[in-house]
Amino acid sequence: MVTPTSTTPVSTASAAAPAPGSGRGGVLRLLRYSACSLLPSAAAARSGARLTTALRARTQPAEPELVEQSVNTIRFLAVDAVEKAQSGHPGLPMGCAPLGHVLFDEFLRFNPKNPAWFDRDRFVLSAGHGCMLQYALLHLAGYDAVKMDDLKAFRQWRSRTPGHPENFETPGVEVTTGPLGQGFANAVGLALAEKHLASRFNKTDMKIVDHYTYVILGDGCQMEGVSNEAASLAGHWGLGKLIAFYDDNHISIDGNTDIAFTEDVLARYEALGWHTIWVKNGNTGYDDIRAAIKEAKGVKDKPTLIKVTTTIGFGSPNKANTYSVHGTALGSKEVEATRSNLGWLHEPFHVPDEVKRHWSHHIDDGASLEAEWNARFVEYDKKYHQEAAELKSIISGELPSGWDNALPTYAPEISPDATRNLSQQCLNALAKVIPGFLGGSADLATSNMTLLKMFGDFQRDTPEERNIRFGVREHGMGAISNGIAVHSPGLIPYCATFFVFTDYMRASIRLSALSESGVIFVMTHDSIGLGEDGPTHQPVEQLFSLRAMPNILMLRPADGNETSGAYKIAVLNRKRPSIIALSRQKLPQVKGTSVDAVSKGGYIISDNSSGNKPDFILIGTGSELEIAENAAGELRNKGRTVRVVSLVCWELFEEQPEEYKESVLPNEVTSRISIEAGVTFGWEKYIGQKGKAIGIDRFGVSAPAGKIYEELGLTVENVIAAAEAL
């Protein structure tokens, strides 16, 4: 039974009949596919016209007996893979197999031979522990990344079927999920991207951006706060092409969810501005699932949550509907009992021939769908060439020629300014020249200085605009930005808050790094220099903790040139995110800084020595580079030779050749002093055993910034004293 619960009546008749030869796709590894598979050509247009004619009009689902065979195939591919690995989560795939079959086989639009096709529907498994559901579906649909041998290698070394979905490992997987709720928030970002691009590029006579985002989430996802943050925004933005399936199976690791989770989820989502539907029989109610999806597609002004009540571990005689089937293999006896119970008398990993034949149509249908879109794009390009050029840039990720020339440069005599203000100049310069540049702040736009002045706000009725208002939702903001980034290579999102509040969004930042999504995290108020707000807002340990994270760039620019250089690096790095830490207080334009030198991570800004043998090397970042340079001046007045190094990004410096690193920090020079308004932990790598690290190994304090610097010893005098003591 399908029960709509929204107060807004929706007619299922208004929803177009699905084209069951449709599906999903998507992957970041674009280099695995030829350029012609991403953008259309005239030949593709001609081919598309022929293939569109040949595309079979599959308006009816498969026969019930075949559907049941397909569903059991999905179930037992999951059961057998988990059993072989003796590791994994069989319960969700067993319970969600009917939903998976209906969604993938009858509704999703995709091309399995080109997972990166731009206008594919996106599918996200937010409950990533149930990934064998997704792998089984990708295998049946004909994705090259998930062959039978890959299913048999589930959770093994270098397998393309890891223990949770990973977009960088498995073409066909859109986002990396596992930490619950994150995938759901990613899906909100994917749907935002579709709505934004559709509003910018679709014409009354031609739709060129037209796809849905589907996501399956479980009870655990619903409990995590990040999902509520994202759901609130999705409802506010009216993301009508976002359809979420809530796998309502009432079981989590500790047992029945009634021990900790008894809220009315549908009522909450309705209050958040969602259309809601309840499929009460998700185990065998195939027609109810179909009707719910059709109804959801008929709702254009709000996202839809479809609660699908399922039995976790469906078919298992002794473990279904228990926590024991959530995260452990069934065991050989229970596997056999389940086979007998469901009448599946086949050897492990068996796919019946009739199931193979049925699913094989997705290969031809997917090619036809893409070719038809390619043909339409060729016509679009003829009529709307400028818009087509911008969309090509977003699809391919190719940056406009000379884009970096838009970044400002600064002479030393230019007035001091906070790097957060200089950052805003960079953001606005980039938005003028990069079509896919967009972003926003967690209710701090006028403090983070992140408004794009030439654009309005992305809102329900103005989705073409590029300022995104995330509200006070750092965690959701980060995860949504990850979704935007993985939607298309040329979408470059940024998001902003105070640096200390990276703690609120750390899980999203980590997944950004793991997923190779090049989000730009703009983090202002980067130190004790923010002053009177005190230790709750003064970051101390954040710099080092984020430097410890793999595949992320932690940049702390000292002035205008380094801020421009940081943005140049961030834009170029599409496979790893960047964090740019920016000051609240005004800083001078330091003589010797360089936009281009930031790419080295560390470089010399001044030096009065010769032969690569200074008496001292002073190393600073951000607001403390000025202190290092001023201390160097006084030491030079005393007859000492001093080199000052800006170590703006440790990660980039470590990637330089050994010869370059030796030219900046020669091993022979052991008298080194670092100064940074953060913990000193980690600096021993650069100052060595004989060096001195000046920093803050305690929390900050509420007072004017200058007084805090003085009391905590981040001063020119303290640097000089440290040098003279070496």
CORBELLIN-V886888 format. One record per residue. PSI is psi in radians with two decimals (* if undefined). OMEGA is omega in radians with two decimals (NA if undefined). D_CENTER is the distance of its C-alpha to the mean C-alpha in whole Angstrom. Layout:
[[PSI,OMEGA,D_CENTER] [PSI,OMEGA,D_CENTER]]
This chain:
[[2.36,3.08,36] [2.15,-3.12,33] [1.82,3.04,33] [2.34,-3.12,32] [-0.05,-3.14,32] [2.57,3.09,30] [-0.22,3.10,33] [2.03,-3.12,32] [2.43,3.13,34] [2.27,3.11,33] [2.16,3.11,35] [-0.35,-3.14,33] [-0.37,-3.12,36] [-0.25,-3.14,34] [2.32,3.12,31] [2.56,3.09,31] [2.37,-3.09,32] [2.67,3.00,29] [1.71,-3.00,29] [-0.24,3.08,29] [0.45,-3.02,29] [3.03,-3.13,25] [-2.52,-3.03,22] [-2.86,3.08,18] [-2.67,2.94,17] [2.32,3.06,14] [2.70,3.14,12] [-0.37,-3.03,11] [1.22,-3.04,14] [-0.43,-3.09,16] [-0.25,3.10,19] [-0.21,-3.08,20] [2.60,-3.13,21] [2.73,-3.13,24] [-0.59,-3.11,23] [-0.29,3.10,26] [-0.23,-3.13,23] [-0.62,-3.09,21] [2.52,-3.04,23] [2.76,3.05,27] [3.00,3.11,30] [-0.68,3.11,34] [-0.69,3.11,34] [-0.62,3.12,31] [-0.79,3.14,33] [-0.73,3.11,36] [-0.68,-3.12,34] [-0.70,3.14,32] [-0.69,3.14,36] [-0.77,-3.07,37] [-0.56,3.11,34] [-0.70,3.11,34] [-0.62,-3.07,37] [-0.26,-3.08,37] [2.11,-3.06,34] [2.45,-3.12,36] [1.42,-3.10,36] [1.63,-3.10,34] [-0.09,-3.13,35] [2.52,3.07,36] [2.94,3.10,34] [2.85,3.10,36] [2.56,-3.06,39] [-0.72,-3.13,38] [-0.68,3.12,40] [-0.66,3.07,37] [-0.78,-3.13,34] [-0.70,3.08,35] [-0.75,3.14,36] [-0.77,-3.13,32] [-0.76,3.13,31] [-0.54,3.03,33] [-0.80,3.12,32] [-0.80,-3.12,28] [-0.83,-3.00,29] [-0.39,2.95,31] [-0.69,3.10,29] [-0.83,-3.13,27] [-0.79,-3.07,30] [-0.67,3.14,31] [-0.77,3.12,28] [-0.69,-3.14,28] [-0.74,3.13,31] [-0.71,3.14,31] [-0.34,-2.99,29] [0.67,-3.10,30] [2.43,3.08,27] [-2.98,-3.00,24] [1.61,-3.08,24] [-0.35,-2.97,26] [-0.84,-3.12,27] [-0.85,3.12,24] [-0.63,3.14,24] [-0.67,-3.13,28] [-0.58,-3.06,28] [0.03,-3.11,25] [-0.74,3.09,27] [-0.79,3.09,28] [-0.77,-3.14,25] [-0.78,3.13,24] [-0.91,-3.08,27] [-0.77,-3.08,27] [-0.90,-3.06,24] [-0.73,-3.01,23] [-0.47,-2.97,27] [-0.28,-3.02,28] [-0.76,-3.02,25] [2.54,3.10,22] [2.13,-3.07,22] [2.88,3.03,21] [1.82,-3.05,22] [-0.38,3.14,22] [-0.08,2.98,24] [1.41,-3.11,21] [-0.28,-3.11,18] [0.09,3.10,16] [2.25,-2.95,19] [-0.83,-2.97,17] [0.43,3.04,19] [2.72,2.89,18] [2.60,3.09,17] [2.41,3.07,14] [2.32,3.14,14] [2.27,3.01,12] [1.59,-3.12,14] [-0.63,3.04,13] [1.21,-2.92,16] [-0.32,3.11,15] [-0.41,3.12,18] [0.56,-2.96,20] [-0.35,3.10,18] [-0.41,3.00,22] [-0.85,-3.12,22] [-0.74,3.14,19] [-0.71,3.12,21] [-0.72,-3.14,24] [-0.72,3.10,23] [-0.69,3.12,21] [-0.86,-3.11,25] [-0.61,-3.09,27] [-0.18,3.04,25] [0.32,3.09,26] [2.29,-3.10,23] [-0.38,-3.08,24] [-0.31,-3.07,21] [1.36,3.04,23] [3.03,-3.14,26] [-0.69,3.11,29] [-0.53,3.09,29] [-0.69,3.08,25] [-0.67,-3.13,26] [-0.30,3.14,29] [0.37,-3.13,27] [2.21,3.08,24] [0.38,-3.13,23] [2.93,-3.09,25] [2.24,3.12,24] [0.39,3.09,23] [2.61,3.02,22] [0.16,3.06,20] [1.22,-3.11,20] [3.05,-3.02,18] [-0.30,2.96,19] [2.69,-3.08,15] [2.34,-3.14,13] [2.01,-3.08,12] [-0.42,-3.12,10] [-0.13,3.12,12] [-0.59,-2.93,15] [1.73,3.03,16] [2.26,-3.01,16] [-0.34,3.04,16] [2.14,-3.04,13] [-0.81,-3.05,10] [2.78,3.09,7] [2.14,-3.12,8] [2.90,-3.09,10] [-1.12,2.98,13] [2.05,-2.89,13] [2.47,-3.13,14] [-0.45,-3.10,13] [-0.78,-3.12,9] [-0.66,3.09,9] [-0.79,3.11,11] [-0.64,3.03,9] [-0.73,-3.13,6] [-0.63,3.05,10] [-0.72,3.09,11] [-0.71,3.09,8] [-0.74,-3.14,9] [-0.63,3.06,13] [-0.78,-3.13,13] [-0.76,3.13,12] [-0.78,-3.12,15] [-0.71,3.13,17] [-0.87,-3.10,17] [-0.67,3.11,18] [-0.71,-3.13,20] [-0.59,-3.12,22] [-0.64,-2.91,22] [-0.36,3.12,23] [2.55,3.11,25] [2.83,-3.13,29] [-0.50,-3.12,32] [0.04,-3.07,33] [2.06,3.02,30] [2.11,-3.13,26] [-0.29,3.06,24] [1.93,-3.00,21] [1.41,3.12,21] [2.82,-3.13,19] [2.76,2.97,18] [2.16,3.13,15] [2.51,-3.13,16] [2.41,3.01,15] [2.20,3.09,17] [2.72,-3.08,17] [-3.00,-3.14,20] [-0.69,3.14,22] [-0.71,3.08,20] [-0.71,-3.13,17] [-0.55,-3.13,19] [-0.58,-3.12,20] [2.35,-3.06,17] [-0.49,-3.09,17] [-0.55,-3.13,14] [-0.62,3.12,14] [-0.67,3.07,17] [-0.81,-3.10,16] [-0.70,-3.14,13] [-0.66,3.11,16] [-0.77,3.14,18] [-0.70,-3.14,16] [-0.71,3.09,16] [-0.74,3.11,20] [-0.71,-3.11,21] [-0.20,-3.14,19] [0.87,-3.08,21] [1.39,-3.01,18] [-0.26,-3.14,21] [0.38,3.01,19] [2.10,3.14,17] [2.05,-3.10,19] [2.38,3.08,18] [2.07,3.11,20] [1.90,3.11,21] [1.63,-3.05,23] [1.44,-3.12,26] [-0.02,2.99,27] [0.26,-3.12,28] [2.33,2.97,28] [-3.03,-3.02,26] [-0.68,-3.08,26] [-0.13,3.13,29] [-2.61,3.13,31] [2.45,-3.07,31] [-0.21,-3.12,29] [-0.10,3.07,32] [-0.28,-3.08,32] [-0.07,-2.97,29] [1.67,-3.05,28] [0.17,-3.11,30] [2.83,3.04,29] [1.70,-3.04,29] [-0.73,-3.12,26] [-0.68,3.11,27] [-0.67,3.11,28] [-0.81,-3.12,26] [-0.64,3.09,23] [-0.70,3.09,26] [-0.47,3.12,27] [-0.01,3.07,23] [0.37,3.14,24] [2.63,2.87,23] [2.41,-3.07,26] [2.53,3.14,26] [2.55,3.09,28] [2.03,2.97,29] [1.87,-2.99,30] [-0.38,3.12,33] [1.49,3.11,33] [-0.08,-3.10,30] [-0.75,-3.10,32] [0.04,-3.07,34] [1.11,-3.08,34] [-0.75,-3.13,33] [-0.58,3.10,34] [-0.69,3.10,33] [-0.78,3.12,29] [-0.80,-3.11,30] [-0.66,-3.14,31] [-0.75,3.14,29] [-0.73,3.10,26] [-0.75,3.12,29] [-0.76,-3.13,29] [-0.71,-3.14,25] [-0.33,3.09,25] [-0.19,3.12,28] [1.98,-3.00,27] [-0.32,-2.96,25] [0.03,3.13,25] [2.69,3.07,23] [2.83,-3.12,20] [2.33,2.96,22] [2.11,3.07,22] [1.90,3.07,24] [2.06,-3.11,25] [1.87,-3.12,26] [2.06,-3.07,29] [2.97,3.01,29] [2.01,3.11,31] [2.34,-3.11,29] [0.55,-3.09,30] [2.31,3.11,32] [-0.33,3.13,36] [2.05,-3.02,36] [-0.57,-3.00,39] [-0.20,-3.07,39] [-0.22,3.11,35] [2.50,3.10,34] [0.49,3.05,33] [2.78,3.14,33] [-0.35,-3.08,30] [-0.32,3.13,32] [-0.07,-3.10,30] [-0.93,-2.95,27] [0.38,3.09,26] [2.70,3.10,29] [2.64,-3.11,30] [-0.57,-3.00,33] [2.57,-2.98,36] [-0.70,-3.13,38] [-0.73,-3.13,41] [-0.55,3.05,38] [-0.83,3.14,37] [-0.67,3.11,40] [-0.65,3.13,41] [-0.70,3.07,38] [-0.78,-3.13,39] [-0.72,-3.09,42] [-0.65,-3.11,41] [0.06,3.12,39] [0.54,-3.11,42] [1.43,-3.02,39] [1.05,-3.12,42] [2.82,3.06,40] [2.86,3.13,39] [2.54,3.08,36] [0.47,3.14,33] [2.33,3.00,35] [1.97,-3.12,34] [2.58,-3.10,37] [-0.69,-3.11,38] [-0.53,3.06,38] [-0.75,3.09,34] [-0.83,-3.12,34] [-0.74,-3.11,36] [-0.88,-3.07,34] [-0.35,-3.07,30] [-0.34,-3.12,31] [-0.36,-3.11,32] [-0.46,3.14,28] [-0.90,3.11,28] [-0.74,-3.12,31] [-0.69,3.13,29] [-0.73,3.08,26] [-0.67,3.13,28] [-0.73,3.12,30] [-0.78,-3.13,27] [-0.73,-3.14,25] [-0.67,3.11,28] [-0.69,3.09,29] [-0.72,3.11,26] [-0.75,3.13,27] [-0.71,3.12,31] [-0.64,-3.14,29] [-0.64,3.09,27] [-0.77,3.10,30] [-0.69,3.10,32] [-0.77,-3.14,30] [-0.65,3.13,30] [-0.68,-3.04,34] [-0.56,-3.04,34] [1.19,-2.96,31] [-0.72,-3.11,30] [-0.80,3.11,29] [-0.68,3.12,26] [-0.68,3.13,26] [-0.72,3.11,25] [-0.75,-3.14,22] [-0.65,3.06,21] [-0.72,3.12,21] [-0.70,-3.14,20] [-0.69,-3.13,16] [-0.74,-3.04,17] [-0.45,-3.05,18] [0.10,3.13,16] [2.14,-3.11,19] [2.56,3.11,20] [2.56,3.13,23] [2.29,3.08,26] [0.29,-3.09,27] [-0.65,-3.06,24] [-0.25,3.08,24] [-0.28,3.12,28] [-0.34,-3.11,27] [2.35,-3.09,25] [2.72,3.00,28] [2.79,-2.98,31] [2.34,3.04,33] [2.70,-3.09,36] [-0.50,-3.08,38] [-0.14,3.09,40] [2.50,-3.04,37] [2.56,3.07,37] [2.61,3.11,35] [2.71,3.06,32] [2.46,-3.14,29] [-0.34,3.03,26] [-0.61,3.08,24] [-0.70,3.10,26] [-0.58,3.06,26] [-0.73,3.13,22] [-0.63,3.07,23] [-0.70,3.11,25] [-0.80,-3.14,23] [-0.80,-3.11,20] [-0.58,3.09,23] [-0.73,-3.12,24] [-0.66,-3.12,21] [-0.45,3.13,20] [-0.44,-3.00,24] [-0.25,-3.13,23] [1.96,-3.04,19] [-0.51,-3.06,19] [0.34,-3.08,15] [2.12,-3.13,15] [2.82,3.12,14] [-2.97,-3.10,13] [-2.88,-2.95,15] [2.81,3.11,16] [1.20,3.11,17] [0.49,-3.11,20] [0.43,-3.00,21] [-0.69,-3.10,21] [-0.13,3.06,25] [-0.73,3.02,24] [-0.31,-3.11,21] [0.99,-3.05,23] [0.09,-3.12,20] [2.34,2.99,21] [1.93,-2.92,22] [-0.37,-3.11,25] [0.01,-3.13,26] [2.74,3.03,24] [-2.83,-3.09,24] [2.36,2.92,21] [2.01,3.11,19] [3.07,-3.12,21] [-0.78,-3.06,22] [-0.01,3.09,25] [0.99,-3.05,23] [-0.16,3.12,20] [-0.25,-3.09,21] [2.91,-2.95,21] [-0.03,3.02,18] [2.05,-3.10,18] [2.13,3.12,16] [1.80,-3.07,18] [-0.26,-3.03,15] [-3.03,-3.08,19] [1.31,-3.04,19] [1.14,-3.06,16] [-0.78,-3.07,14] [-0.86,3.11,12] [-0.66,3.13,11] [-0.81,-3.13,10] [-0.75,-3.11,8] [-0.66,3.08,6] [-0.73,3.12,7] [-0.64,3.06,6] [-0.71,3.11,2] [-0.72,3.09,4] [-0.77,-3.06,7] [-0.65,-3.09,6] [-0.12,3.13,6] [-0.83,-3.11,9] [2.47,-3.09,11] [-0.51,-3.08,12] [0.06,3.00,14] [2.13,-3.09,11] [1.65,-3.13,11] [2.58,2.96,10] [2.67,3.05,11] [2.66,-2.93,12] [2.58,2.96,15] [-3.02,3.01,17] [2.54,-3.04,20] [-0.65,-3.10,19] [-0.45,-3.10,21] [0.15,2.89,18] [-0.40,3.09,15] [-0.55,3.10,17] [-0.39,-3.01,16] [0.35,-3.02,12] [-0.68,3.14,12] [-0.66,3.10,11] [-0.68,3.12,7] [-0.75,3.14,8] [-0.75,3.12,9] [-0.50,3.03,7] [-0.78,3.12,5] [-0.77,-3.12,8] [-0.65,-3.07,9] [-0.07,-3.10,6] [0.71,3.11,8] [2.10,-2.96,5] [0.96,3.08,8] [2.54,3.03,7] [1.97,3.14,11] [1.93,-3.08,12] [1.90,-3.00,15] [1.89,-3.10,17] [3.10,-3.12,21] [1.06,-2.84,24] [0.07,-3.06,23] [-2.99,3.02,26] [-0.25,3.13,30] [-0.18,3.08,31] [-0.34,2.94,29] [-2.13,-2.82,33] [-0.36,3.13,34] [-0.33,2.95,31] [-2.99,-2.96,32] [-0.39,3.09,30] [-0.46,-3.08,28] [-0.09,-3.08,26] [1.90,3.13,27] [2.41,3.12,24] [-0.94,-3.07,26] [-0.16,-2.99,24] [-0.68,-3.12,21] [-0.92,-3.08,21] [-0.66,-3.10,22] [-0.60,3.12,20] [-0.50,3.01,17] [-0.44,-3.13,19] [-0.22,-3.07,19] [2.29,3.12,16] [2.71,3.00,15] [0.77,3.05,13] [2.56,3.12,13] [2.14,3.09,15] [1.82,-3.07,17] [2.33,3.09,19] [1.55,-3.08,22] [2.66,-3.07,24] [-0.38,-3.05,28] [-2.86,-3.07,29] [-0.80,-3.13,28] [-0.75,3.14,28] [-0.53,3.07,26] [-0.79,3.06,24] [-0.72,3.11,24] [-0.65,3.11,23] [-0.73,3.12,20] [-0.62,3.08,19] [-0.80,3.12,20] [-0.76,-3.09,18] [-0.72,-3.14,15] [-0.68,-3.11,15] [-0.47,-3.08,17] [1.54,-3.10,14] [-0.16,-3.14,11] [0.08,3.03,11] [2.46,-3.13,10] [2.86,3.10,9] [2.46,2.99,12] [2.17,3.14,14] [1.94,-3.12,17] [2.20,-2.95,20] [2.62,-3.03,22] [2.64,2.94,26] [-0.64,-3.07,27] [2.71,3.12,31] [2.47,3.12,32] [2.60,3.11,33] [2.80,2.96,35] [1.95,-2.99,34] [2.24,3.09,35] [2.30,3.10,37] [-0.17,3.09,36] [2.82,-3.02,32] [2.43,3.05,30] [-0.87,-3.04,27] [-0.53,-3.10,27] [-0.33,3.10,28] [-0.53,-3.14,25] [-0.34,3.10,24] [-0.26,-3.13,26] [-0.73,3.09,24] [2.45,-3.10,28] [2.85,-3.10,31] [2.23,3.07,35] [-0.39,3.04,35] [2.65,-3.07,39] [2.17,3.07,42] [0.31,-3.14,45] [3.08,3.05,46] [2.76,3.09,47] [0.35,3.12,47] [0.62,-3.11,43] [1.12,3.08,45] [2.76,3.05,44] [-0.71,-3.11,46] [2.61,2.93,43] [2.10,3.08,39] [2.22,-3.06,37] [2.23,3.12,33] [2.87,3.00,31] [2.71,3.01,28] [-2.34,-3.05,27] [-0.30,-3.13,30] [-0.12,3.08,32] [-0.65,3.09,32] [-0.71,3.13,35] [-0.76,3.12,37] [-0.76,-3.12,37] [-0.71,3.12,38] [-0.67,3.09,41] [-0.67,3.10,42] [-0.70,3.13,42] [-0.74,-3.13,45] [-0.67,3.09,47] [-0.66,3.10,47] [-0.62,3.09,48] [-0.37,3.10,51] [0.12,3.06,52] [0.18,-3.13,52] [2.66,3.05,49] [2.27,-3.00,47] [2.33,3.01,43] [2.34,3.06,40] [2.24,-3.10,37] [2.28,2.97,33] [2.06,3.13,30] [1.19,-2.97,28] [-0.48,-3.13,25] [1.88,-3.11,22] [-0.72,-3.05,23] [-0.76,3.12,21] [-0.66,3.13,22] [-0.70,-3.13,25] [-0.39,3.14,25] [-0.12,-3.12,24] [2.72,3.08,27] [2.65,-3.13,31] [-0.60,-3.13,33] [-0.69,3.14,35] [-0.77,-3.13,33] [-0.64,3.09,32] [-0.58,3.14,36] [-0.40,3.14,37] [-0.81,-3.13,35] [1.38,-3.09,36] [2.37,-3.11,39] [-0.53,-3.07,40] [-0.43,-3.10,43] [1.89,-3.08,42] [-0.16,3.12,42] [1.54,-3.05,42] [2.49,3.11,39] [2.26,3.03,37] [2.60,3.06,34] [2.12,-3.12,33] [2.41,-3.11,30] [1.13,3.12,30] [-3.09,3.14,28] [2.60,-3.12,29] [-0.18,-3.12,31] [2.24,3.13,29] [-0.43,-3.09,28] [-0.31,3.13,30] [-0.39,3.10,33] [-0.55,-3.06,31] [-0.43,3.14,32] [-0.26,3.11,35] [-3.09,-3.07,37] [-0.44,-3.07,39] [-0.05,-3.09,42] [3.13,-3.11,39] [2.22,3.08,39] [2.15,3.08,35] [2.09,-3.10,35] [-2.66,-3.06,33] [1.77,3.12,32] [0.83,3.12,32] [3.00,3.03,33] [2.84,-3.14,31] [-2.78,-3.07,32] [2.68,3.13,35] [2.02,3.13,35] [2.94,3.02,37] [2.54,-3.02,37] [-0.79,-3.11,35] [-0.70,3.13,38] [-0.70,3.13,40] [-0.81,3.12,37] [-0.76,-3.11,37] [-0.83,-3.06,40] [-0.55,-3.11,41] [0.06,2.96,38] [0.29,3.08,39] [1.30,-3.03,37] [2.82,3.05,40] [-0.74,-3.10,41] [-0.69,-3.12,44] [-0.62,3.08,42] [-0.77,3.14,41] [-0.77,3.13,45] [-0.69,3.12,46] [-0.70,3.13,43] [-0.77,-3.09,44] [-0.35,3.13,48] [-0.23,-3.11,48] [*,NA,46]]
